[in-house]
Amino acid sequence: MPVFNDPQDCIACPRLAAHLANIRQREPNWHALPVPAIGPLSAELLVVGLGPGEKGANRTGRPFTGDVAGELLYPALHRFGFASVAEALGEDSWANPAMQLSNCRITNAVRCLPPANKPVTAEIRQCNHYLKAELAAMPRLKVIVALGAIAHQALLWAYDLKLKHYVFGHNVTHALPDRRLLVDSYHCSGYNWRTGRLSRESFEAVFAGVKVHLS
């Protein structure tokens, strides 16, 4: 099995490295570095987000921890047996030590916080070889959930596939060439939740389907 190491010291994207350096100067107690994935490489499920949120993973150092997106994601994972508890945050610390993933790994298409939460194409491309290596290092992986269109596109790049053959849509499933399944979802962002584009029910329906696939 290939060895995969998360790029926690990567400064390959000058714009992102400078942005994080400014945040560390302003908020010295924040993580403000590339955010590593969590969960075992032996998992059958991989959840791929866009990138760290400024006051979420960029602050806490753990994907989807500390912002609204995690308030949708972790309860959904817990409901279907992929997380031990529904709360990613602890009472006295940023990361809840009781929260453990089961048969699930969470990563991002871009490991560093982009300004205004908008990575440019070159930054997504630069980080893509890490995602590709991560996919290769997961021998039991069966289902990939892409949270949002950018995560969907990044996964297709990792597979050298064309977007026109795998059109993004909420709760749409695509068969990949290696027999894995790609399941799309609208991103569980606060914006999508507040505007009604995504509800807790429609989001959890994605993971209900994943559970069936893995049964």
DAHUMO-V992552 format. One record per residue. N is the residue number from 1. SS is DSSP state (h for helix, s for strand, l for the rest). Layout:
BEGIN
[[N:SS] [N:SS]]
END
This chain:
BEGIN
[[1:l] [2:l] [3:l] [4:l] [5:l] [6:l] [7:l] [8:l] [9:l] [10:l] [11:l] [12:l] [13:l] [14:h] [15:h] [16:h] [17:h] [18:h] [19:h] [20:h] [21:h] [22:h] [23:h] [24:h] [25:h] [26:h] [27:l] [28:l] [29:l] [30:l] [31:l] [32:l] [33:l] [34:l] [35:l] [36:l] [37:l] [38:s] [39:l] [40:l] [41:l] [42:l] [43:l] [44:l] [45:s] [46:s] [47:s] [48:s] [49:s] [50:l] [51:l] [52:l] [53:l] [54:l] [55:l] [56:l] [57:h] [58:h] [59:h] [60:h] [61:l] [62:l] [63:l] [64:l] [65:l] [66:l] [67:l] [68:h] [69:h] [70:h] [71:h] [72:h] [73:h] [74:h] [75:h] [76:h] [77:h] [78:h] [79:h] [80:l] [81:l] [82:l] [83:s] [84:l] [85:l] [86:l] [87:l] [88:l] [89:l] [90:l] [91:l] [92:l] [93:l] [94:l] [95:l] [96:l] [97:l] [98:l] [99:l] [100:l] [101:s] [102:l] [103:l] [104:s] [105:s] [106:s] [107:s] [108:s] [109:l] [110:l] [111:l] [112:l] [113:l] [114:l] [115:h] [116:h] [117:h] [118:l] [119:l] [120:l] [121:h] [122:h] [123:h] [124:h] [125:h] [126:h] [127:h] [128:h] [129:h] [130:h] [131:h] [132:h] [133:h] [134:h] [135:h] [136:h] [137:l] [138:l] [139:l] [140:l] [141:l] [142:l] [143:s] [144:s] [145:s] [146:s] [147:s] [148:l] [149:h] [150:h] [151:h] [152:h] [153:h] [154:h] [155:h] [156:h] [157:h] [158:h] [159:h] [160:l] [161:l] [162:l] [163:h] [164:h] [165:h] [166:l] [167:l] [168:l] [169:l] [170:l] [171:l] [172:l] [173:s] [174:s] [175:s] [176:l] [177:l] [178:l] [179:l] [180:l] [181:s] [182:s] [183:s] [184:s] [185:s] [186:l] [187:l] [188:l] [189:l] [190:h] [191:h] [192:h] [193:h] [194:h] [195:l] [196:l] [197:l] [198:l] [199:l] [200:h] [201:h] [202:h] [203:h] [204:h] [205:h] [206:h] [207:h] [208:h] [209:h] [210:h] [211:h] [212:h] [213:h] [214:h] [215:l]]
END
